[in-house]
Amino acid sequence: MSQDNLIKMECSQCHKLNYYSSKNKKILKTRLELKKFCPTCKKHTPHKETK
């Protein structure tokens, strides 16, 4: 993954950084939100893109 397209995904409940992903910033202007598994919460929660 290239560093300029790398984004961090944060759990919306416990606010831990669990995932790193990439996105095309020219096409997607809004913040990405995906439902992922959080190992701290031990359930599927919405993960939002952070700065």
C-alpha positions, 0 to 999 in steps of 0.5 A: 500500500502506498503511504499517500492513499493509506487511511486509518479506521477507528472503532466508533464505540471504543475509539481504537485504531484497528484497521488500515486501508487505502482509498482513492482520494480523488474519487471519494471525497467523504469519509469512509465508514465500514462495519468491521470486527473490533477485537477490543469490543469483540463484535462487529461495529462501524469503523470510521476513517480518521485523519 
